[in-house]
């Protein structure tokens, strides 16, 4: 029997969503996505279909429409409560209505309602959004179409209702997905990579600046659709000016031209090769039950938590002497290895590694807010900038509360975030890095966690960029209103985006410039870009919508900061901007009502939930699932008194705490865990750990100072006996120097494919060796090469 994890309906109710077609268009680093959802009601009664689904957290949803027969109904953006009431009124009157709204807890979850679909009737729902593509540490541009929506953990006492998620195992998703994309770039497209099976890349012209990609047939919904695009000369600064909407009033955001500036500051090589020896490194590790899931479906023995343990080992070995560190872990509660950050030494490193080895995915739910508060409650250590590394599978329901806290403390630290596994919340992972002035990484498919984390450690070890300012040089008569939040962090090779609303006109000059000035390692630096004020011809209103989304997010955060002290003034601004720009917000919704065909839908509507994919074999500790009727839905229709029967609603409700077994008749359980385990907060036992490979064994033996000692464990990791290693040692050399040179030769000779993972700890080892002033290093390198069968040059070892 196949084991299932998640909710399935015992009644096998039909799902009216039949297929999803997604068209992606990428122009440079901006993506426009059009999703068409095809519904068909094959029942003998009218239905209301509810679909809760994920979108990228920074997407600007800008169009929602429905086609029924030959008629298209285009939705309008209205204040959220007003839109809900209009939807309820329409259904109460027997009209068809369509509602799309963003979750109040997390901007990457949307709810779509298709109400009043008559028996035998079909409808095509069109949803469009625009988004900027994030730059990865390897310079790839990442697009992710979320296909997996895992249940989001809602901590007890959180504000607002929990996110209503109805999920089934990926293999049981009852609809199909078709995905294709067109790429346009001013520079050649080098390659496209994906965690999913793609048809071969098709170039549309000889200079390879245009191409098409297509998802191979048969997507299983077991992973998000991730596409990473690589351009030649990716670090090219650009500026695009987009003309305002002719129908909009001059002086408004939509009526004036808007400029989007992309800058890629380049740091001197001398700065890039140096490593700060100061800093406070705080690692915050998710140990909720879901971290016990496999990292990917191909290597099921490798769980998320086991990969995280190996990653912490690499991080601890790579830290510089003289810094401070601490490790927190969290689930329903949180733990820390030290009461406060301690100085990095052999003793403290060994103590931490012993605790790391014992870490399991056994702490219940995903409550990240409290450990963050505890970390921020400690004063920063003078002259040791705080660097926070957060590892999580991102399944939290209170995203906005978490991001508000990080932003409030953004002046005291940098935050580097890592989304682990399919379905990690992009709003949470990207938001942590954005508000904390750091960098975000996602580990999906067959990605290894370690190289991505070490790339971020390199960023953290770069000197902090300070005194950032932006100045504009525009012709007389033209001024700019900056719509983006201030730039708080700059990293080598990472894009800085600025949106500006241009007002006024110049009779002669046609060019402007923008300059970002900053201080790097005590030296003043700057990046400057000259750009034409002539509007581009092929962008539509994409730049305006992205700028509106940026401003809306900033205003929403200000509204939460002020906690209602502004008497709704900020909310009013957001609603006005959202309606004017046609871009969704947490205070608005898209509403469409079919008022013209004259047909009245008879009888009560049958409610149908459309499920999203949830991964197989998920250990969902302290996430009890039950059927519940959220009070915010449907009550108005009951009170209308217009002859419609109140309809039964069935949602999957995530709760924290014990509930009756009878409340979860539809839950089928992952192998190795019983249903009472899920309710009590226990999880399936993680698979037994496989033996550590020689590389991780070698890393585990390094001392905090950077050296290795000559012992049987080191010899075994090198694939030699102790006698062979000792016999080959030059007579005059210290045993630690010999052991350290052997380790470096082995890394360079056998693990160059993993250089990103060990480069920092090798730099520390080379620094230790240079400090020893050993007289016979060339002789040791020759002897080490002979012993290990390598031909590594002394210069390659940085000696």
N, C-alpha and C positions, 0 to 999 in steps of 0.2 A: 504493500500500500504506500502511495506517495504521501510523505509528510508535508503538511501545509502550516504555514504560520500566518496569522492574520484573520480577517473577518471574511467569511463567505456566507451567503444567504442560503439557509436550508431550503427555502421555497424555490430556489433557482429562478428568481424573478427576472424577466427580460430587461435588458439594458438598452435604452433607445439610441445611445451614441454608437454609430456603426464604424466610422473611420475619421482619422485626422490627417489632413494634408498640410505640410509646412513648407513654405517657400522662403528661403533666406537670400537676401541680397546684401553683400558686403562691399562698401566703397571705402577703401583705405582701412581705417580702424573703426568705422561705424557700420552697424548692422541694422537692417530693416527686416522684420520678420512678419509674415502673413500666415496665420493659421486658419484653416477652414475646417470646422467641425460639422460633420454630416449626421443629422439625426433622422430617424424614421420610427414612427409609432406603429408597431405591428399588433398592438392590442386592440380590443373592441371598446376600450374606454379612452377618454382624453387623459393625457398625462402631464405632469410637471416633472421635468428632469433637472436634478441638481448635481453639478459637477464641481468638485473642489480640486484645484490643480496648481502645480507650481509654475512660476515664471522666474526669469533672472531678477534678482533683488533690485537692480538698478534700471530695470526696463521702464520706458515711458510708453504706457499703453495709450494709443492715440486714435483708435478707430474700433467700433463694434457695430456690426450690422447683421441682419438676418434676411435670407432670401427664401420665400415660401412661394412655390410655383414660379410665376414670372415676376413676382413683386419683391422689391428690396425695401426693407425698413431700416433706416439708419438711426442709431441711438444717439441721444444727447447726453452731455455730462450735466448732472444736477447734484445739488446738495444731497448727501447720502440718505438722510431720513425722508426727505421729500421724494427721492427716487423710489425708496422702498414702499412708501405709501401709494405712489402712483402705480407701482407694480401690483400691489395688493388690490387696489381699487379696480384695475383693469381685469384681473382674474375674477374678482367678485361680480363683475358685470358680464362675464362670459367672453371677454376679449383675450386675444393672445398677447403675451408680454414677455420681454426678455430683460434680464438684469445682470450686470457684471459689476462686482465690487471687490476691493482690496481688503485683505484681513486687517483688522485694527491692531493685531499683535505683531505681524510680520509682513513687510512689503513684498515678500516673494511668494505669497499664497493668495490666490484669487478664487472667488466663488461665482459660478455662472448658473443662472436659472433660466430654463426654457419652459415657460408656462403656457398651458392651453394648446398642446399639440394634439390635434383631433385624431381619431382612429384612422389609420392608413395614411396619415399625412407625413410629409418629409419637410425638413428645414435645413438649410446650410447657414451656419453661424460663422461670420468672418471677424477675426480678431487681429489687430495689427499693433505692433510695438516697435520702438527703436531703442538701441542700446549701444554704448561704447564697448569695444572689445578690450578686455584686460590684457596688459603686457606681462608675459611670463618672464621668469628670470633668464630663460634661454632665448629671449627676444621673440618668441612665438606670440601670436595674438589668439586668445582663447575665446571661442564661442561655445556656450553650453545651452542646449535645449533640455531643460529638466523633464525627464520622463518618469522619474521615481519620486514619490512623495511619501516619505516615511512618517509615521505618527510623530507629532511634535509634543515633547514633554512640557506640561504646564505646571510649574511649581505651585504648591499650596499657598493661598493668600495672594496670588498674583491678581492684578487688576484685569477686569474684562473676562468674557467667556472664553473657554478654551477653544482652540481651533478645531473645527469639525472636519475630521478626515475619514473618508470611507475607502479602505484599501483592500486589495486582494493580492495573492502571490502573482509574480510577474507572468507566469505561464497561463494564468486564468484571466488576464485582461481581455475583455470581450470585443475590443475594437482594434483596428489596424492603424499603423503609422506609415505615411509616405513622406520622405524628406528630401528636398533637393536645394541646391544653392548656386548662386552666381557670384563670382568674385571679380571686382574691378579695383585695380591699383595703379597709381602713377609709376610704380616700380615693378620689376618682374616678380612673379609669384614662384618661389623656389620649390615649395612642397606643401602638402596638406596632410596632417596626421590626424588619426581619430582612434578613440577607444572602441568604436563600433566598426563593423565591416562596411567599407565604402566601395562603390564602383570606381574604376581607375579615373584619376583626374584628367579632365578633357580641357586642353587649351583652346581658346577661341581665336587667337591671333598669333602671329609669328614672334612678337616680342614678349609673349607670355605674361602680359599684364591683365588678361581676362581669362577666366576659366570657369568650369562648372564642376560641382561635386554632387554626388547622389548617394543616399543611404541604400545599401544592398537590401534586397527584399527579405522579409521575414524577421524584422527586428523583434526581439523577444521581450522588450520592456524590462530587462534585467539590469539595465544601466542607463544613465543619462546619455544623450547624444552629444558628445564632445568633439569639436573640430578645432584643431590648432593650425593656424595659417602662418607660414614663414615667407616674408618678403626679403628680397635682396636690399641691402643698405637700409635696414629697418629703422635706424636712428636718424631719420630725416625730419627736422622740424617742419611743420606745415601750419597754414592758416587758411580758413575758409570763411568768406563773407557771404551771407545768405540774405537776399532781399526780403523785406517784410511782406506780409499778406496785403494785397491791394484792398481788400474789403475791411481791413482792420484800421482802427484810428491811429494816426501818427502820434508818436509819443508813448504808445503802449508797447509792451514787449513784442506782441505779434505784428504790430504795424511798422516798427522800425527794423533796420537791418541788424543782424546779430553776427558776431564773429566768434569762431571757435579756433583757439590757438593750441597747438600741440608742441611742447618743447621736450627735448631729450638732452638734459645737461650732461656734459662729458667731464669726468674728473681726471686730473693729471695721474699718470701711471705711478708716480712716486707716492701719491696718496693711496692708490688702489692696492699697492703691494705692502703697505704698512698695516699693522694690526694693533688696535688699541689694547693696552694691557689693563685698562681700567674698565669698570662697568659692574652693574649688579644684574645678574641674569636670573630671572624668575620663570620657571617652567610650570605651566598649569595643564595637567593631563586629565582628560576625560576617562573615567573608569565606570561609566554607566553600563548597564547590561548590554546595550547594543554594541559596545566596543568588543564584545566577545564574538561578533560575527566575523566570517572570513573577510580578509582584505579584498579578495576578488574570487570569482567563481573557478578560476583555473588552479589556483594554489590554495585549496581550502584548509590545509594545515596551518597556513599563515594567517592568524587572526589579527584584527586591528590592534589589539592590546599587545600582542607579542611583537609586532612591528614597531609599536611605540616604545616598547622596552629597549629594543635594539637601537632605536633612534636616540633615546636618552643616554645610552652608553656612549654613542659617538659624540654627542654634544658635550657630555661631561669630560671626555678625553680631549676635546678640542678647545676647551676654555683656557684662556691665558692665565698664567700665574699672576697673583696680585688682585684678581677680580673677586667679587662676592657672588654667591648663588643660593638658591633654595628651590625646592620642588614641592608643588602642591598637586593633589589629585582630588577629583570631585565626582559625585554622583548625586544621591539625595542628600548626602552630607559631604563634608570635605575634610581632608587631612593635609598636614604638612610635615616634611621630614625634620626641619629645624624650626624652633619658635620664631626665628627671624633669620634673615640672610646671613650666611657665615662666610669667612674668607676661604677661598679655594686653596686646599692643601691636600697632601696625600691622605691624611686622616679623614678630613671631611668628605673627600671624593669617595673613599672606600665605604664610609658609613652610608652615603647616599646610594651608591651602587648596590649595596646589600638590600636596601629597602626597595629599590627599583626592581630587582630580581623577583621580589615577592608580590609585585603589583598584578592584580587580576581585575577583570571586568565584573566587579561584585559590589559596587556601591549604589546600585539602584537606578534612580532617574537621572535627569540631566539638569541639575540646578547650579548654574555657573555664576549667578549673581552674588551669592554670599561669599564664595572664595575670592571673587574680585574685590568685594568690599573689604575683606580682611587684608588682602595684599595692599590696597590703597591706604589702609589705616596706618601702615608703617611708614615712618618718615624715610625719605630717600637718603642714601649714604653720600655725604659730600664728596665731590669729584669722582663719583661712580654713577654715571647715568643709568637709569633703570631701563632694562630691556625685557619685555614680557613676551613669552612664547606660549600661545594657546593652542592646544591640540584637542579637537573635538569632531565627532561626526555630525555636529550641528543640528541636532534634533531638539531644539528648544522652542517653547511657545511664546516666551516673553522677550523676543529679539529687541524690540524698541527700548525696553527698560535697560537691557544690557548695554546697548550702544550709547544710550544717554549717560550711563555711568562712566564708560570709557572716555567719552568726549569731555565730561566734567573733569577728568583727571589727565587729559591729554598733555598738559603742560609739564607733567612730572615723569613721563615715560614714553617709550615707543612700543607699539604692540605689533607682533608678528603672528599671523593666524594661519592655521592649517586645517582644511576641511578634509576629513578622512572618509572615504567610501562614497558610494552612489547615494544621491539624495541629500547630501549635506547642504544646509541652508546657505545659499549664496548671499542672502541679505546679511546673515550673521557673520560669515567668514570675511567677506569683502568689507562689511561695515566696521568690524573690529580693527582691521588694518587702516581703513580710511580715517576713522575717528581717532585712532591711536598713533597716526603718523608713521605706520610701518608698511608691511608688505604682506599680501595674501597668497597662499598656495593651495591648490586642490590636489589630493592624491586619489585618483580614480583608476578604474580598469586595472591594468597590470603595472601601473606606476609603482616604483619603489619610493617609500617615504623618505629614506635617508638623504639622497642627493638633493631633493627639494628643500629639506630642512637645513642642510648645510649651506645651500645657496643663501638662505635667509640669515643664517648665522654670519655669513660674510658681510651681508648688508649691515647687520647689527654691530659688527666690529669696525665698520667704516666710521670715521669721525662724524659726529652729528653736524649736519648743515645748520647754521644759525643765521639770524638777522636776515631772513628772506623778505624781499620787497619786490613789488611789480610796478614798473612805470611804463606809461604809454606816451608815444610821440605821434600826435595826429595833426592833420592840417588845421589851420585856423577855421573856426566855424564847426568843427566836428568834435564831439566829446564822447566819452565812453562811460557807461555804468557797468561795473563788474558784477556779474550775476553769480559767480562761483564763490564758495567759501575761501578764505585766505589759504595759500599754500603753506602747510606746516612741516612738510618733509620732502626731501629730494634725495634720490638714490641714483647712483651711476647706472645709466642705461634705462632708467624707468621714466615713463612719460608723465609730464605735468600738464594738465588740461585747464584751460581758462576760457570761460564764456563771457562775452561783453556785449551789451546793447549799445549800438552806435546811434547817436542823435545829431541832427544837423547835416549840412552839406557844405562842400568846398567847391568853389568855382574853378579852381585850377588843379591843385595837388590831387594825385590819385593813389598815393601810397602812405602807409603808416608803419609804425614799428612798436614792438613790445619788448621790454628788457626785464629779465628776472635777475636780481642781484642777491648774492648770499656770501656768507663767510664759511670757508672750508679749511679746517685745521689752522685757523687763525689768519688765513690769507683771503683777501677779497676776490671773488670770482663773479662771472656773469654769463648769461646766455641771452642772445638777442636775435630777433627775427623780424625782417622787413616783409610786409605783405601788401598786396593790392587791395584797394577798397572797392574794386569792381566786383559785384556779386557773381557768384558761380551760377551756372545755368541749369544744373542737373540735380540739385539737392532737394527740390520741393520745399517742405517746411521741416525737414529732419533736424537741422541745427537749432531752429526755434524750439522744437519740441524737447530736444535734449536739454537746452538751456532752461526751459520752463520746468522740466523735471528736477534739474539741479536746484533751482530756486525754491520749488515746492518742498523738496526734502529739507532744505535749510530752514524754511519757515515752520515746517511741522516740528522740527527739533526745537526751535525757539519756543513754540507753543507749549511743548512738554516741559521745557526748562522753566517757563514762567508759571506752570502749574495753575493755570486759570486766572492769574492775577491781571490779565489784560482784558477781562470781560469779553472774551471771544473775538477780540480785534484781530488776532493773528489767524484764527480759524477763518474769519471772514475774508482776509487777504488770500489765504490758500484757496478757498472756494472760488473766489473771483478769478484768480489766476488759472485755476484748473478749468473752469467753465470757458474762459476766454481762449485758452490754448488748446482745449480739447484733450488734455492729458490728465489721466486719473490721479487721484490722491487718496489719502486715508479718510478724508472728509467728504468725498464725492463718489458717485457711482454712475455708470452708463445705464440708461433706461430707454427701451424702445417698446412702443405699443402699436399693435396692428389695429387701427381704428376704422379702416376703410372698406373691408370686405363685407361688413354687415352681418356675418355669421356669428351666432352666439353659441359658445361651447356649453353643451348641456351636461348637467350632473356634476357630482364631485370629481375633482381631479385625482387620479391615482398617482401617488408620489413614487418616483424612481430615483435612487442614488446611482450616479455613474462612478464606478470605482477608479482609483488610480493604482499604479503598480507599487507594490511594496516588495522588498527583496525577500527571497527565500531564507529560511533558517535564521530569522532575526531573533536574538534573545531580547525580549522586551520586558525588562524588569520594572516593577512598580508602574507599569502602564496597563491598568485594567481597562478592558474595552466593554462598553455597555451601550445599549440603545437608550436614547434619552430624547426628550423634546425640549430644545432650547427655547426659553421664554421669549426671546427677541423675534422669533419667526412665527408667522401665521396667526398671532392673536388678533390682529386687526380684522382679519377676514371673519373670524368667529363672531366678532362683535358687530359686524356690519348689519347682520339681520337681513341679508338679501337672498335668503333661500338656499345658500350653499352650505352643505354639510361641512363641519370641520374635518380636515383630513388628517390621517395619521402620518407622522413624520418619523423617519428612522435615520438616525445619524450615528456614527461611531464617535463616542465621547471618551476622551483620554482623561483618566482620573488618577490622582495620587493617593493611594491608601486602600484599605480593604473594602471590598464590595462582595455582595452575595454571589455564590456560584451560580444561582439561578439567573443572575443578571447577564450572564455571558453565554447563552446557549449556542451562539454561532461561532465561537472561537475554536479553531483547530490549532493544535500545539506542535511546536518544533520538536523533533526527535531529541530525546535526552532531557526534556523538561516537562513536568506535568502541569496541568492547568493551575493547580494550587501554587506551584512555583511562581507563575506569572503574577498571581494575586498577592502572594506574600512578599514578593520582591526578590525572590531567589532566581538564579539563572542557571542554565545548563552548564555543566562542567566544561571548561575549555579543553580542546584537544591537547594530548600530551605534547610537550615541546620536543621538537626534533633536535638532534645534536647540533651545536653551534658550528658553523662552517669555519675553516681556517682563518679567513679574513677577520670575522668578528672575534674569534679566539685571540688572534694577534692584537687586535685593538684593545681587548679587555685586559691584556697584560701590561699595557703602557702605564707608566707612573704619571702622576700629576705634573711632575717637572718636565716631562717629555721623553724621558729615557726608558729603556727596557733593561731588565736584569737577566743574566745568563742562568737559565734553569731548565729543567726537563719540559715544562709546559711550553716555553718559547721554542725549544727544539722541535717539539711535536707540531706546533703551529706551522713551523717552517718546513715540515716534512722530513726532518732529520732526527737522528738520535743525539742524546746529550754528548756522547763520546765524539761523534763526528764534529759537532759544533766546537767543542773545547779543543780538540786536536788541531783544528784549522786556525785557531786564534793566534795571531802574531804574538811572539813572546813578550814584547815590551808594552803591549796595549792593555789598558784597564778593561775588565770584563764587561762593565756597563757600556763603555764606548763601543766595544766589539758587538755586543748584543743590539745596540741601537742602530749601528751601521747595517747589520744583517737585516733588521726589520725594515729599514728604509729601502735596501736593495730589493727585498722580497716584494714590497709594495710597488716599486717602480717596475720590477721585472714581471710580476704576475697579475697585478690588479690595476693596470692603467685604465681599464674600462670603468673603474669605480673611483677615479682620481678625485672627483668632486666630493666624495665622501671622506677621504682620508687626507686631503691636501692640507687642511688646517692643523691636524695633529702632527703631520710630517714637518710642517714649518716649525712647530714647537720643538720637535725632536732635533731638527737641524740647528735651531737656536741654542738648545742645550749643548749640542756637540761643539759648536763654535766657542761656547763659554768655557769648555774644558781645556781648550788650547792643546789638544792631543797632538803629539809630534808625528804620528805615523798614520794619518788618515788615508793617504793614497795607498799605502801598503794594505790597510784594512779593506779598502774598497776592492782591490785586486783579489785579495784572499776570499772576500765574501762572494764576489762574482764566480770564482772558481768553485766554491762550495755549493752554491745554489744553482749553478749552471746559467748564469745571467751575464749580460754585458752592459751594465749600467755605468754611465760616466759619472765621475765625481761631481762635475758641475751640475748635473741633473739632480743631484741630492742636495743642492743649495749649500754645499760645503766649501 
